[in-house]
C-alpha cells in the first residue's frame, strides 16, 4: 500500500501517457458528482456513466408517469460537469432548481422536466442528454448505464426487526437504500438489462475507469449487473480505480468495513480486475492489512490519500480528491 504523492505505485505506465487521460466514471448521485468535479482539473475527456435505478422523489414520479429513465442522477452528473463560465453556472443552478409546494410541480427539479421533455421530443435519451450538455457547456459527456429504467432487488437479512435472521427480498432503490437489515446481494429487473452502447464503448476507449464513490448497493453495484458493462470493465485496456466512500457503516452498508465493500464487489463481479483502490486513511479503522490483502486479491494497489472534507464530515473534498486522482493517474 502507498500514499498518494509518493514517487511510484508499482503500476505499469498509464495508457496515453503524455496527454490528458480519457476517463469513464461510473456511479450515481452525490458520489458520482463529487468524482466528476474532482476530475475536471485533471482532464477534459470525461464520460459519466450513470445508474438508472432511482425510484424516489421527482425521478420516481416521472419514471412512473412517463415510463422513462429516471433523470435525477443524470441531471446531477450534467450539473457537476458544467462549464465554469457565468452561462454554465447559471444554467447549472436552473437545472438544479426544485419547485416548492404541494401542487403538481412541487418537488420536481427543473432539470428533470427539461430532460424528460427533450427525451419526448427527440425519442433518444443519449441525444437529449447531449443537448443538455451543450446547454451547460459541459466538460464531458453523460450517459445512462442502460437503455431502459431498471429496478433493484436485494436479498436482505433482518429487514424485519422481529425476524432478525430471516432473509427477505427488498425491491426498489429507495427501500434498499433505507433498509434496516443487512444487504447480502442485489440483482436488477429486467435481468439482464440492455446496456447503453455508447457507455460500453466509452469504457473500452478509456485510459482510466473509476468506480465509486457512492451508495454501494444502489449506485456502484448496479453497473456490474449489466452484462455488457461488466464485460467491458473486464476486457477494457483501461486501468481501473475504485474510490472508497468516506463513510463505511451506514444505511444500506450498516455493519460493513472497508474490506467488506471490496468483498461485495468481488462477489458480484469475480472476474473484475482492479489496479488501484483509493481510500482516505480515516475510513480504515486499523484494518489496513486486511484491506490491503483484499485489494491485492483483486490485483489492486491500495493507495491512501487524505481526501476528506474537514468542514463536511463524511464527504470528499473536491480539490483533495482531484489531487489524489492526478497523482495516481500521472
C-alpha positions in Angstrom: 0.0 0.0 0.0 1.2 3.5 -0.7 0.3 7.1 -0.1 -0.8 9.4 -2.9 2.1 11.7 -3.7 4.8 9.0 -3.4 7.1 8.5 -6.3 5.8 5.2 -7.5 2.7 3.0 -7.2 4.3 -0.1 -8.7 1.9 0.2 -11.6 2.6 -0.1 -15.3 2.8 3.2 -17.3 -0.7 4.7 -17.9 -2.1 4.3 -21.4 -1.9 7.5 -23.4 0.9 8.9 -21.2 1.8 12.4 -22.2 -1.7 13.5 -22.9 -4.8 14.1 -20.7 -6.4 10.7 -20.0 -9.8 9.6 -21.2 -11.8 8.7 -18.1 -15.1 6.8 -17.7 -16.6 7.5 -14.3 -19.3 5.1 -13.1 -21.8 5.7 -10.3 -24.7 7.9 -9.4 -26.0 10.6 -7.0 -23.7 12.8 -4.9 -20.8 10.4 -5.0 -20.5 10.5 -8.8 -21.0 14.3 -8.8 -18.0 14.6 -6.4 -15.9 12.4 -8.6 -16.8 14.3 -11.7 -16.0 17.7 -10.1 -12.6 16.3 -8.9 -11.8 15.0 -12.4 -12.2 18.4 -14.2 -8.8 19.8 -13.1 -7.2 16.5 -14.2 -8.8 16.0 -17.7 -11.4 17.3 -20.0 -12.0 13.9 -21.5 -14.7 12.7 -19.1 -17.6 10.3 -19.7 -20.1 9.8 -16.8 -21.9 6.5 -16.9 -24.9 6.8 -14.6 -27.1 4.3 -12.8 -30.8 4.4 -13.8 -32.5 2.6 -10.9 -33.8 5.6 -8.9 -37.5 5.3 -8.0 -37.9 8.1 -5.4 -38.8 11.8 -5.5 -39.1 13.7 -8.7 -37.3 11.0 -10.7 -39.6 8.3 -9.4 -42.7 10.3 -10.3 -41.5 11.0 -13.8 -40.4 7.4 -14.3 -43.8 6.0 -13.3 -45.9 8.6 -15.2 -44.0 8.5 -18.5 -42.2 5.2 -18.4 -38.8 6.9 -18.9 -35.3 6.6 -17.4 -35.2 8.3 -14.0 -33.5 11.7 -14.9 -32.3 12.8 -11.4 -28.8 11.2 -11.2 -28.2 12.1 -14.9 -29.1 15.7 -14.2 -26.7 15.8 -11.2 -23.9 14.4 -13.3 -24.6 17.1 -16.0 -24.6 19.8 -13.4 -21.3 18.6 -12.0 -19.7 18.8 -15.4 -21.0 22.3 -16.3 -18.7 25.0 -17.7 -17.2 27.4 -15.0 -18.5 30.3 -17.1 -21.3 32.6 -15.9 -23.5 30.9 -18.6 -22.7 27.4 -17.5 -23.1 28.1 -13.8 -26.5 29.9 -14.3 -27.8 27.0 -16.3 -26.5 24.6 -13.7 -28.4 26.4 -11.0 -31.5 26.5 -13.1 -31.3 22.7 -13.7 -30.9 22.1 -10.0 -33.8 24.4 -9.0 -36.6 22.5 -7.3 -40.1 23.7 -7.2 -41.7 24.2 -3.8 -45.2 23.5 -2.7 -47.7 20.6 -2.8 -49.0 21.1 -6.3 -48.3 19.0 -9.4 -44.8 20.7 -9.8 -43.9 20.5 -6.1 -40.7 18.6 -5.6 -39.7 18.4 -9.2 -36.3 19.7 -10.3 -36.5 21.9 -13.4 -33.6 19.9 -15.0 -35.6 16.7 -14.6 -38.5 18.2 -16.6 -36.2 19.6 -19.3 -34.5 16.3 -19.7 -37.9 14.4 -19.9 -39.2 16.9 -22.4 -36.1 16.5 -24.7 -36.5 12.7 -24.5 -40.1 13.1 -25.6 -39.2 15.4 -28.4 -36.1 13.6 -29.7 -37.0 10.0 -28.8 -33.4 9.3 -27.9 -32.1 9.5 -24.3 -28.5 10.0 -25.4 -29.3 12.8 -27.8 -31.3 14.5 -25.2 -28.5 14.3 -22.6 -26.0 15.6 -25.2 -28.2 18.6 -25.9 -28.4 19.5 -22.2 -24.7 19.1 -22.0 -24.3 21.6 -24.9 -26.6 24.0 -23.0 -24.3 23.7 -19.9 -21.1 23.8 -21.8 -20.4 20.5 -20.1 -16.7 19.4 -19.9 -17.6 15.8 -20.7 -20.5 13.6 -21.6 -23.2 11.9 -19.5 -24.7 8.6 -20.5 -27.1 6.1 -18.8 -25.7 2.7 -18.0 -28.8 1.0 -19.5 -31.3 2.0 -22.2 -34.3 1.3 -20.0 -35.1 2.0 -16.4 -34.1 -0.8 -14.0 -35.3 -1.8 -10.6 -33.1 -3.0 -7.8 -34.0 -6.0 -5.7 -31.9 -7.0 -2.7 -31.6 -10.1 -0.5 -31.6 -8.6 3.0 -31.2 -10.3 6.4 -33.0 -8.7 9.3 -35.2 -6.3 7.3 -37.9 -7.1 9.8 -36.6 -6.3 13.3 -38.9 -9.0 14.7 -37.2 -11.6 12.4 -33.5 -10.8 12.7 -32.3 -14.0 11.0 -34.8 -14.1 8.2 -33.7 -13.3 4.6 -36.3 -11.4 2.6 -36.3 -9.6 -0.8 -36.5 -5.8 -0.7 -37.4 -4.2 -4.0 -36.8 -0.6 -5.1 -33.8 1.7 -4.8 -35.3 3.8 -2.0 -36.3 0.7 0.0 -32.9 -0.9 -0.4 -31.0 2.3 0.5 -33.0 2.7 3.7 -33.4 -0.9 4.8 -32.9 -1.7 8.4 -31.4 -5.0 7.6 -28.0 -6.1 6.1 -27.9 -6.4 2.3 -26.4 -9.7 1.2 -26.7 -9.2 -2.6 -28.5 -7.3 -5.3 -30.0 -8.0 -8.7 -31.7 -6.0 -11.4 -35.1 -6.2 -13.1 -35.1 -6.7 -16.0 -32.4 -9.3 -15.8 -30.4 -8.8 -17.9 -30.9 -5.1 -18.7 -29.7 -3.8 -22.1 -26.6 -1.7 -21.8 -26.3 1.8 -23.4 -24.0 1.1 -26.4 -22.2 4.4 -26.1 -21.4 3.6 -22.4 -19.9 0.3 -23.4 -17.7 2.0 -26.0 -16.7 4.7 -23.6 -15.3 2.1 -21.2 -13.5 0.3 -23.9 -11.9 3.6 -25.2 -10.9 4.9 -21.7 -7.5 5.2 -20.3 -8.9 5.1 -16.7 -12.2 3.8 -15.4 -13.3 5.0 -11.9 -15.9 3.2 -9.8 -17.4 5.0 -6.8 -17.7 6.7 -4.5 -21.4 6.3 -3.9 -24.1 4.2 -2.3 -22.6 0.8 -2.6 -25.6 -1.4 -3.5 -27.7 1.2 -5.3 -25.1 3.4 -7.1 -22.0 1.3 -7.6 -23.1 -2.4 -7.8 -25.8 -1.9 -10.5 -23.2 -1.2 -13.2 -21.7 -4.6 -12.5 -25.1 -6.3 -13.0 -25.4 -5.0 -16.6 -23.7 -7.9 -18.5 -22.3 -5.8 -21.4 -21.0 -3.2 -19.0 -19.4 -5.8 -16.8 -17.7 -7.4 -19.8 -16.4 -4.1 -21.0 -15.0 -3.4 -17.5 -13.3 -6.8 -17.6 -11.8 -6.5 -21.1 -11.0 -2.8 -21.4 -7.4 -1.8 -21.7 -8.0 1.0 -19.3 -6.7 0.9 -15.7 -9.5 0.6 -13.1 -9.7 2.6 -9.9 -12.1 2.1 -7.1 -12.8 5.2 -4.9 -14.0 4.1 -1.5 -16.6 6.1 0.4 -15.9 8.3 3.3 -18.5 6.6 5.5 -18.4 2.8 5.7 -21.0 1.8 8.2 -24.3 3.4 7.4 -27.6 2.9 5.6 -27.5 0.0 3.1 -24.0 -0.9 4.3 -24.6 -1.0 8.0 -22.0 -3.2 9.7 -19.7 -3.1 6.7 -15.9 -2.5 7.0 -13.8 -1.1 4.1 -12.8 -4.7 3.3 -16.4 -5.8 3.2 -17.1 -3.2 0.5 -14.4 -4.8 -1.7 -15.5 -8.3 -1.0 -19.1 -7.5 -2.0 -17.8 -6.0 -5.3 -15.7 -9.1 -5.9 -18.7 -11.4 -5.2 -20.8 -9.6 -7.8 -18.0 -9.5 -10.4 -15.5 -12.2 -9.6 -13.6 -11.7 -12.9 -13.1 -8.0 -12.5 -9.5 -6.8 -12.0 -8.7 -3.5 -10.2 -5.5 -1.6 -10.4 -6.0 1.0 -7.7 -8.1 1.2 -4.6 -8.1 4.8 -3.3 -9.1 5.3 0.3 -8.9 8.1 2.9 -6.9 6.7 5.9 -9.7 7.6 8.3 -12.1 5.0 6.9 -10.0 2.0 7.7 -10.1 1.9 11.5 -6.9 -0.2 12.0 -7.9 -2.6 9.2 -5.0 -1.6 6.9 -3.6 -5.0 6.4 -6.9 -6.7 5.8 -7.9 -4.0 3.3 -4.5 -4.3 1.6 -4.9 -8.1 1.3 -8.4 -7.8 -0.1 -7.3 -5.2 -2.6 -4.3 -7.3 -3.6 -6.6 -10.3 -4.2 -8.4 -8.2 -6.8 -5.0 -7.2 -8.4 -5.0 -3.7 -6.9 -2.6 -1.4 -5.2 -4.1 0.2 -2.1 -3.4 3.9 -2.1 -4.1 6.1 0.9 -4.8 9.8 0.4 -6.4 12.4 2.8 -9.4 13.3 0.7 -11.9 14.1 3.4 -13.6 17.4 3.6 -12.7 18.8 7.1 -15.8 21.1 7.0 -18.3 18.4 6.0 -17.7 15.1 7.7 -18.4 12.1 5.7 -17.8 13.7 2.3 -14.9 14.1 -0.1 -13.1 17.4 -0.6 -13.2 18.1 -4.3 -9.7 19.6 -4.5 -8.1 16.9 -2.4 -9.8 14.2 -4.4 -8.6 15.9 -7.6 -5.0 15.9 -6.3 -5.3 12.2 -5.5 -6.7 11.4 -8.9 -3.9 13.4 -10.6 -1.2 11.8 -8.5 -2.4 8.3 -9.2 -3.0 8.9 -13.0 0.3 10.5 -13.5 
